[in-house]
């Protein structure tokens, strides 16, 4: 993003923290020329997770300037 927009990128972040100091929600906001907001909620701390990488046919590369905040 910095290559496309320069050093002054208007992106803001808010993070909600629980009583144990864990981030439970994060929000990224972009307000430059267009507006975009992404919110992520985190829960079930300590729960084991099994994750597998998707096959190559399910992966779509994202290039600079096409990320979620600029799409």
Sine and cosine of phi, psi and omega as CSV:
sin_phi,cos_phi,sin_psi,cos_psi,sin_omega,cos_omega
0.00,0.00,-0.63,0.78,-0.04,-1.00
-0.90,0.44,-0.57,0.82,0.04,-1.00
-0.89,0.46,-0.60,0.80,-0.05,-1.00
-0.99,0.12,-0.63,0.77,-0.13,-0.99
-0.95,-0.31,-0.17,0.98,-0.03,-1.00
1.00,-0.05,-0.12,-0.99,-0.08,-1.00
-0.97,0.25,-0.39,0.92,-0.05,-1.00
-0.99,-0.13,0.97,0.24,-0.03,-1.00
-1.00,-0.01,0.86,-0.51,-0.05,-1.00
-0.99,0.17,0.95,0.32,0.04,-1.00
-0.89,-0.46,0.73,-0.68,-0.02,-1.00
-0.85,-0.52,0.50,-0.86,0.01,-1.00
-0.75,-0.67,0.69,-0.73,0.12,-0.99
-0.85,-0.53,0.66,-0.75,0.03,-1.00
-0.75,-0.66,0.77,-0.64,0.08,-1.00
-0.99,-0.11,0.71,-0.70,-0.05,-1.00
-0.85,-0.52,0.68,-0.73,0.02,-1.00
-0.99,0.11,-0.03,-1.00,-0.05,-1.00
-0.90,0.44,-0.31,0.95,0.02,-1.00
-0.99,-0.11,0.12,0.99,0.05,-1.00
0.99,0.13,0.24,0.97,-0.01,-1.00
-1.00,-0.08,0.65,-0.76,0.09,-1.00
-0.94,0.35,0.84,-0.55,-0.01,-1.00
-0.93,-0.36,-0.27,0.96,0.07,-1.00
-0.39,-0.92,0.62,-0.79,0.04,-1.00
-0.70,-0.71,0.64,-0.77,0.02,-1.00
-0.75,-0.66,0.79,-0.61,0.10,-1.00
-0.95,-0.31,0.73,-0.68,0.00,-1.00
-0.80,-0.60,0.67,-0.74,0.04,-1.00
-0.81,-0.59,0.80,-0.60,-0.04,-1.00
-0.75,-0.67,0.75,0.66,-0.01,-1.00
-0.88,-0.47,0.98,-0.20,-0.01,-1.00
0.99,0.17,-0.64,0.77,0.10,-0.99
-0.66,-0.75,0.23,-0.97,-0.01,-1.00
-0.89,-0.47,0.68,-0.74,0.06,-1.00
-0.53,-0.85,0.57,-0.82,0.04,-1.00
-0.63,-0.78,0.71,-0.70,0.04,-1.00
-0.82,-0.57,0.78,-0.63,0.02,-1.00
-0.86,-0.52,0.71,-0.70,0.02,-1.00
-0.82,-0.57,0.78,-0.63,0.04,-1.00
-0.95,-0.31,0.73,-0.68,-0.03,-1.00
-0.92,-0.39,0.68,-0.73,-0.01,-1.00
-0.43,-0.90,-0.04,-1.00,0.04,-1.00
0.83,0.56,0.71,0.71,0.00,-1.00
-0.86,0.51,0.68,-0.73,0.03,-1.00
1.00,0.08,-0.08,1.00,0.02,-1.00
-0.98,0.18,0.82,-0.57,0.02,-1.00
-0.88,0.47,0.62,-0.78,0.00,-1.00
-0.76,-0.65,0.72,-0.69,0.09,-1.00
-0.96,-0.30,0.89,-0.45,-0.02,-1.00
-0.87,-0.48,0.64,-0.77,0.04,-1.00
-0.84,-0.54,0.62,-0.78,0.04,-1.00
-0.92,0.39,0.62,-0.78,0.05,-1.00
-0.94,0.35,0.35,-0.94,0.06,-1.00
-0.93,0.36,0.33,-0.94,-0.03,-1.00
-0.84,0.54,-0.53,0.85,0.00,-1.00
-0.94,0.33,-0.26,0.97,0.01,-1.00
-0.99,-0.16,-0.01,1.00,-0.07,-1.00
-0.98,-0.18,0.74,-0.67,0.06,-1.00
-0.86,-0.50,0.89,-0.45,0.01,-1.00
-0.92,0.40,0.59,-0.81,0.05,-1.00
-0.91,-0.41,0.84,-0.55,-0.01,-1.00
-0.99,-0.13,0.22,-0.97,0.01,-1.00
-0.81,0.58,0.71,-0.70,0.00,-1.00
1.00,0.02,-0.08,1.00,0.01,-1.00
-0.89,-0.45,0.20,0.98,-0.04,-1.00
-0.95,0.32,0.08,-1.00,-0.13,-0.99
-0.87,0.49,-0.50,0.87,-0.02,-1.00
-0.98,0.21,-0.30,0.96,-0.02,-1.00
-0.92,-0.38,-0.10,1.00,-0.06,-1.00
-0.94,0.35,0.00,0.00,0.00,0.00
